[in-house]
Amino acid sequence: MRFGHIPALDGLRGVAIILVLLHHLTIHRPTSGIDEWIASVPLFGWSGVDVFFVLSGFLITGILIDARGSDRYFTNFYARRTLRIFPLYYLVVFLALHVLPLLPRLHEVIVGPYPIPPRWAYWTYLTNFSVADRGFVHGWLDVAWSLAIEEQFYLLWAPLVFLCAPRFLWLVCAAIIISEPIARNIAVSRAADTTAVYVQTWFRLDGLATGALIAWLVRRDWLPVLAQWAPTVAIAGLAGMVMVVIDGGDAWWWQPSMQRVGYSLIAITSGALLVMALQPQGLWTRMMSAGWLRAFGKYSYCLYLIHLPVMRVIREYAFDPADYPMLAPWIGQALFYVIATAPAFGLAWLSWRVFEAPILKLKSRFAQ
């Protein structure tokens, strides 16, 4: 079974970026009462990154499986990945590290008061290891920790899929899915740094492996079976995540219960939602195929890279709910979601039209 473009997956990607936006744009953070539990819902949006991981694992593994017999297996794969990822990423890195410092006040607003971390990590897609070493300190570029994990995955996964006998690939995926929560539990029990557990590649591969396993299974006609169980798995996974939040007392990525169990539940639930989106029809497929949601998915890469500086500029120079005490806290927060998202979406749309899409036309030279 081969898959072409699946609109519902664009919508699922849209869900992922909206979750990330909710997480970072939620500036009303009460610490007690019912408001604290309400705030935990959008703040749990950090899990959108894990949805991206599952999607990437599915799409990339599917591409590699379908191209396994090609004479240009490596050339086409890495050329197409480079065209999609490198131009915008390195433009953002250049702007953040070389242009923004020329504007000291704006630099302080966007980046923060911390010393600039070593720049080589940003240029070499090793941001996640740099963040594990010194924490999140760069208000713009440290968001690239997840992109670094994906790049490291691309680098190693293509040779593995090429060398591994196709019938055994599922064993590799299953071994990763099983071993990752074990590794995280060992790390948490030994009081490992929570940020390191969150961002280091060897602790975060189960989402990618979950997507990869689904790609392998659906190409062996397991989709009907997976689809039969996907809604139940999604509901059970969501219920499990609620229990993890209640047990840990909050929905943040650093709490021990989340790192021990929660990351795995998010990966499994995301995988179930992905399977549901693969169905040719159904309520979930129709929801994920909505035009506005697919638009967020289409522009998600740029949105992910630019939403933090846009948010900080809007809050500093245009609208900070704290400056309007007459507004109820959640009313001010809702307005901030809209006012901060609109220019970020506009810039992402412009980036696609004038920068990303023209470059992506070159991918036709590297067709699988």
N, C-alpha and C positions, 0 to 999 in steps of 0.2 A: 504494500500500500504506500502510495506517495501522496503528499499533501501539497496543494498549491497555497495561495493566499487564503487565510481564514479570517474573515472580518471580525468574528467574535473574539479572536485572540488580540486584535487591536483594542477591543473594548476592555479585555482583562488587563492589558497593559495600561489602559487608561485608569482602571481601578487602582493599579499599583502606584501610579504617579499621584493620583488624588490622595491616596493614603499618606504618601510622603509629604505632600503639601499640607495636609491637615496637621501632621505631626509638627512640622517646622513653623507653621503659621499660627499655631495655638499659643498665644501669649498670655491668655487668662488662665492662670494655673492655681486655683484654690487648693488649700492644703487640709481642708476639713469639710465634713458634712456631705450632703448629697451632691453639691457642686464638684467636689473632688472626684466622685465616681463618674459624674457626667464628663468631666474633663479627661478622664482616663480613656474614653472612647476615641476622640481624635488623636490624643497623644500616643495611642497604640498604633498610629499610622506608620511608625518606624518599620512595622512588619511589611509595608509595601515593598521594601528592598528584597525581602524573601520571596515575594510573589515574582519580582523580576528574575530572581535566581532560578526559580522553577521554570518560568517561561524560557529563559536563555538555555537552560539545560535541555528542554524539549526541542526547541527550534534548532539549536546548534547540532545536537546529536542527530536529529533527523536529517539535516543537511549532510552531515558526514556519512551517515549510513547510506543515503541515496547516492552519494558521490564516490563510494568506496572503490568502485571499479574504474574510476576515471584516471587517465594518464596524468592529468593536471590536478590531482586531488589536493595536494598541499598548496600549489601555486594559486589555484582559484579560491580556495577557502581563505587563506591569509590575505590575499589581495582584496577580496570583498570585505572582509572584516576591517582591514586597514582603511579602506575608503569610507566605511560607515562610521568608524569610531575616531580615528586619529585627527582628521582636520578640525572638527569642532572642539575636541578636547584640547588639542595643543593651542588653538586660538585662545581658549579660555585661560589656559595656564599662562600664556604669554601676557594676556591682558592683566591677569591677577598679580603676576610677579614682576612685570617690567613697566607696565603703563600705569596701573593703579597707584604704585608708590610715588609717582610724580604729583599726585594729588593727596597730600598728607591727611587733610581732614576727612576726605571721602574714604581714604584707606583705613583710617581708624574706625569709621562707622561700619565699614563692610567686613574688614578682617578682624578687628578687635585690638585690644591693647597688648597682646602677647608678642614676644619676639618671633620673627619669621622662622619657621622650622627649616631644616635642610631642604634646599630646592631640588636636589637630585632625585628625591623620592617621587616628586610630582612628575618629573620628566620621564621617569623609567617605570611608571605604573607599579610603584612599591609603596604607595601612600598608606596602605593598610598596615604594613610593618612599621612604618614611621609613626603612625597614630598609636599603635600598640606600645611603642617605646616611650612616647611623650604625651599621649592623650590628644583630645580634640582641641586644638588651639587656633587653627586658621579658619576664620569665619566664612571662607568661601571654598577653598580647595580641599579641605579635609573630607568633604562629601564624596570625593573620588575614591574613598577606601573600597567601596563596593565595586566600582569600575575596575579597580586593581585586581580584585578577586576574580572577576570575570575574564580579564585579560590573561591572568595566570592560568585559568581554566582552559581558555582557548589554546594557549601555548602547549599545554600538556595533553589535552583531551584528543586533539586531532591525531597525533601519533599513536595514542593508545587505541583509538577506534580502528585505525588503519592496521595495526599489528595484531589486535585481538581477534580471534576467530569469532564471527558474528554470533554464533549460537551461545558463546560464553559471555557476551557483553553484559547480559543481565546479572550475571554473578558479580561482576565488578561493581555495578551500580548498587546491588543489594548489600555488598560488603561495606561500601561507603555509607549507605543509609543506616546500617546497623552500628558501625564503628564510631560514627560521629557523636551521637549522644553519649556513648560510653566514654569517649575522650573528654567531652565537656563535663561529664559528671566527675571524672577523675580530677580534672583541672579545678573545678569548683570545690571539691572536697579538700584539695591542697591549697585553697585560698589563693588561686591564681588571680591575676589582675583581671577584673571584669571587662575592661575595654579590650584587652588582648584576646579574651575568649570571644568577644563580639566581632572583631575585625580580622583576626588571623585566618588565613586560608584553610589551614588544616582543621579548624573548628567549624567551618561554615560550608562544607561541600555537600551536605545532605540535600539541600534544596536543589542544587544543580543536578545531583545524582537522581533525585526524584523525577525531575523533568526528563532526564536522559532515559530512565527506565520506562517511563510512559511512551517516549518516542520509540523505543525498542518494541514494546508490547503492541502498540497499535499497528506497527508494520508487520506483525504476525497475527493480525485479525483478532486481537484481544479487546478491541474497543467496545463491542457490545457487552462483554462481561464487565469491563471497567465501568461502563456507563450505568449499568444496573446497580452497582454498589456506590457510585460516586456521591449521590445525594446523602445517603446514610453516613458515609465517611465524612463528608463536609459538615453535617450537623453534629456528629460526634466530636469532630475536631474543634469546632467552635465552642461546644460545651466544655471540652477539655481546657481550652484556653481561658474560658471564664473561670473555671476552677483554679487554674494556675494563678490568675490575677487575684482571686480572693485569697488563696493560700499565701501568696507573696505580699499582699497588701497594696500592690500597685501594678501598673501595666508597663513599667519601664524595662528596657532590654537588659539592664544590669542586675536585676534581682535574681537571686539564686535559683528559685523555682523555674523562672523563665529560661535560664540558661541550661538547667538540667533537663527540662521536659518541653518547655514552651517552644523553643526553636524547632524541634521535631514536629510538634503538633501543627505549627504554622506551615511547614513544608508539606506535610501530608494533606492538610486542608487546601492549600494552594494547588496541589496536584489534583485533588478531587474537583475543584472549581475549573481547572484547565480541562479535565476530561469532559465535564459537563458542557464546556464551551465548544468542544469538538463535535458535538452532536449537530446534525444538519438542521434540526428544528427543536423547539422546546422553549419554555419560558425563559430559562437562563440564557440560551443562545440569542433570543430576541432582545433581551435586556443588554447583553454584551455587544450587540450589533447596532445599538443606538448611535446615531451619527455624532452627537456631541461627545459621547464617551470614546468613540473611535478617534475623534479629533485629539483628545487629550493623549491617547495612546500614540498617535502619529507623531506628535510633537514632544513626546515624553523625554527623549534624550536631552534635548536642549533645555526643557523645563527643569530637568533634574540638575543640570549644571548651573543654571542661572537664577533659580528661584530664591536662593539665600541672599545674594547681594540685592536683588530687587526688593525682597521683603525688608531688609535692613534700611535701604534708602527710603522706601515708602514710610516706614515707621519713624525715621528721623526727620524727614523733610515734608511729608504730605499728611499722614494720618496715624496718630498713635491714640488708641482708645483711652489711654490713661489721661490724655489731655482734655477729655470730655467727660467729666464726672457726672454730668446729667444723664448720660447713657447708662442703662442697665448693663452690667458686665458682659452678659452673653450677647446682647444687642451690639455692643461695641466690637465684640469678637467676631460676630457674623459679618459686620461691615468690613472688618479688617481682612477676613478671608477673601471677600470680593475685590476690595480695593487693591490688595497685594497680588492676587492671582491674575487680574485682568492685564496689567502691563507685562507680567512674566509670560502669559500666554501670547500676547501680541508680539513680543520679542521672539518667542519660539516660532511663531508663524512666519515672521519675517526671516529668521535664520533659515528655515526650511526652504522658503521661496528663493532667496537670493544666494544662499551659501551651500546648504546641505544637498538639496535636490540636484543642482547642476553637477556637483561632484559625484553623486550616486549614479548618474547616467553612465559613468565610466565602468560601472559594475558589469555592463553588458559585454565588455571585452573579456570577462572572466566567468562566463556562464558555465554552470556545471554540466 
